Amino acid sequence: MIQFAYPFILIALAALPMIWLLLRAVPPTPVQRTFAAVTLLLGLKDKDQVSERTPWWLLLMRMIALGAIILGLAKPELRYGENGFTQDRMLIVLDGGFAHEKFAQGHREQIETLLSSAETDQKLIAVLDIAYPDALDWQTAAFHQERLANWTPKPWVPNFEESFDSVASISSSYDTVWFSDGLEYGNQRLALLDVLQDRGNVEIRAPSGDIGVLQSVSRDGDELIAQVSFSNAPSGVPNVVFRGLTPSGARAEFARLPVSLDTLTAAVSLPAELSARLTDVVLEGEHHSGAIVHVSDYLARPRVGLFSIDPSEEVAELLQPLHYLRTALRQNAEIVEQSLDDILLSKPAAIFVTDVSRLPNEADLVNWVTNGGTLVQFAGPTTALNTVDLGASELMPVRLRQGGRQLGGAMTWETPKQLAPFSRQSPFFGLEIPDDIVVNAQVLAEPDADLSSRVIAELSDGTPLVTRMAMGDGQVVFFHITANADWSNLALSELFIDMSKRLVSRALALDSTEIPDDMTWKSVKLIDHVGALVDPEIPILVSSEQLMSSGISAEVPGGMYTSDDFTIARNIGAGVGDIRPMKWPA
């Protein structure tokens, strides 16, 4: 329906007939007088003739142009869908969630037109943003125009429960225009619609386009697999783009793959160098926060060096000192077994060393650790006999006693010891310790003032089992037992694999069962409405329970969270699940 902002100007249209008559008027017929000299001009004809009256078609065109000017000055406005609106109040409802960003610009323009019409009709307006609901505030249209000028959707799903409470608490009558993102959110949307229809007429403005969501990116061996979901079958084949940083720090595209419409996945195998620098994965063609997955270190496949002075190739495989480390690390890391010089040249994230009296290339190793490397050493018979040499090394976190400690057997009164629960400060905190894991022998640490702060795992009698020392940006870790089953059955357990993973990567996947319950997480980056990472105005602190059990919301928004040495990426798509188009009731 067309209405006018200044209808009084239309009165000028009534003057058009008078203007027509004025334009049609001609001067009176001149008085004729006989003039003898004019006879000389008889027979001559004037090539240019002037009409006695203005042609009718020209007058009609002038009238149409004048009428158009009058209509334009009256400011006509198209008000579609408002034929049934009779209330003096109007509620504007916005889904406002992550998917709304794809259609936000078009809806902003419609809202601007709607508010202009409401201002002319002097209607009171309230706005309900379902993603961030608040009590309805009835104000003038001009007031809301200022507020909605910079409105942006929120990077989480709409909150229908609180929105229902906001609407149900007001019993007055009003009409509603609902700007929807077109997705189905169970029965919650329909329950809110029923309440709004009880208050007055409801008009739904839903987009016709489909929505795509990037739900997750997981690792399966060497492959990275992106899982997507669509509200409707896409018209074309969208691409998934894997992006990261170059060695110079510039953003780069590592891979671009079409989505398989059969499995709704896209899989790629990236070299370890690129996998370690991967920052995010994007579903192309979608412009909202649910189409991007920011990755933390859990997706990286770090390069890990394994080194032993005596590889013992003639010994049975199960007795080799490096065998259990290979088994523990091969699913999550690229393993390099070469000389120590060659391992350092490969720029590993961590190096595991078994039973050496003194490391070669110690100066190079110190420099590598200081720059962020993790050196993990294991004890053994050689270590037990050379504690004096090891005590002088910069790469040993504690001083060691000469010899070792035997637990169990005919020559000792002591029995094998179990592991004590990991402390809150340990990187192994939260890992479950099986009751059947025991230690039969170990090398002992010399007590000193720094010992207690460097113990990250201990036996049930308080004896250090694993010690650690920070060095620059890196760390050195020492297991006071062997890397095989000679001194303990730890190497035969799943716990050994989990402990090794914790040392190689300080990041955890959100869906990992390894996340300890008793931890506090701090937001260091938050995801905005277009999926970019931004600095939080005020860091958010949440518990592990909130982080694991809550969906993405205003209380626990998506982003990067850290706690101690761990980093978690909380992405929008992970909590959305499969998406479906909304089928509005007729």
Steps between C-alpha positions, in 0.01 A plus 500: 500500500624849410472781754636856507718668757351846413146429372390867523714576193265284295246785522698662219371228265159668513653804328598300190169560312533876555858489377376310193251776421762770548737326263220458245404869515598722205492880457174655358458521119663825371282774340524495120570828311540551123847617403550560124872422502436145622368415151863487387548192730206305368600156372806467720516206746689479837697177528495510885149467628399541868208305637216698634480261800754275680470136379307280743773235525755763606265630767443143624874439536537823694216402732655156564838653579344750735296228672815288546676795665210542741499127583876506557476793739238304697767226558322176407604187698441135417363317803474140398344243728350752741143487377388317815694719745257695714679542833673818608800291612732285296756243614801433276640152566850404385633145515838668545703176511810393309310411181326839485825667395462358148175697450563789740562771241172440318309490827662824618363678192152357558511601867596855403196522269279347767612750762447794263141388447449455872635847566246648258219307671635596843513138610692385805767243416675229702782277377559140612840355408447131569874429517539765770152547651406779738181649639286667231559876493226692318651812348459719194616378162769769494644363824533150354640628171805621688532174691460274195728698271798287608315181594694180432397138564659311789742208444280238669155345459182694594382477860132416463444410864583844640330670204180310576510631857550860379198481271273300731548749783318775302130452426436818297410480131742572220583390148826316419744491211739206542830505310614137493821324391290217355628219725296263713573501872268226620168590658636807675441724199140382463429560870618860465294541183182388682547768767564772241188403305297536819618861524410601143583447134839343417691537177796267435784622281721197437782483244483266207870406500652195667748489789818294522681423827850365553440270794846368579851430380655179633814300437501140383863396471657720233167640381314808617125451450255792489136412572231734364120525510249685278144611566414421137686321224750758363453610140870448429795321659647723771867492594672463836814712537783413740695811602803575712814706542818497296838498681504880462161528674292584191160335454489241224265244347636148552230299320162543330278194460142445380253356749386147427121533485467129583688510830490880556872491573823632353828325589859607442848377596731790582875477554605528863641849441164629373295304749693659786424850363130439426284772657146455364276316255223683310190388311514723193196705399362526853549828680428429865674373812369144458692454175849513654688272736796646686750231591728465798804275515293183531466482120868546438710193432824604669838363403658302784857372517588164663862445598692228677874457535456124456199425277541132589384374161602144589274501807142380467268781394302501824822550697634787292503827695328695220229248409232620741569864419446427130172329585386786723584780258451369147125571488542866589848598384745473215792300639863564405763243605844617392814642653448782747644750252254391230210505745580860596520597131145366450373760754298266722251611762639245747788255537478180705828351619544165677767413758811705417780598733562836335336644192717587201459846345385630837555865406282462190234326707502776760450758227216294345320456835541870584325585172194292587593133465399223741771251597374181669759262647454153649714328758656156478802296609743742331337796668515332842876444465579854378301729727806719567538587130129557464492724806739739326279524191290808433236269354421311819215652707625353831818358653503119516626260764766246412363156419126447509210367699376144474138432600400140546705184464702280734768761570271776638234544761314760291206406280416642154334840525191635328466850355352777710223721349638781286505841664314804375825652369598192299448487121363149565230632731166332434639182347361186660762271655425125479551311825719233336782736399801451728865605507767240586811717467595862454778753537458736791518879511717677755284711733546876467299820526374484140411132487134524606424767237647284224312176572213442257439131585586299809456160656261422782782548754579849367809402301537701177413304188506780239672836547497809281688827470416802285782630284432816301193433285546124524522229763703195599321196644655196667329165562672325789417162341576330169306557179432127473358245746829421680433719804125556478193386310405866437627471140243224437202718592275754334614744767850501348352600163296779657797630698715505186230689308475757778873567478507525121204733470378741764160530331186290535202444273168611643351154457795337672426300815840606631384844612527515880186593690658727758643772277421865434517621140558854380394638162794646308314545170129510416323427172303794359192499274700430182720233660814708560699473824498823702635601839238481777413829667495315832647145518242235583576241769318166486543159660572179309143389565359816342740475210416137429127489574379841384426586141630818342308785664537851637631350826751267329563646152714340235871573492837387630526409867817425699574339835856441611671336200179406319311675221148419382324630190125540552331524160139583409431209267591234756192578708253554215467144371308423183299799378159498333288765329208642694156406376272777622133413562259633241 
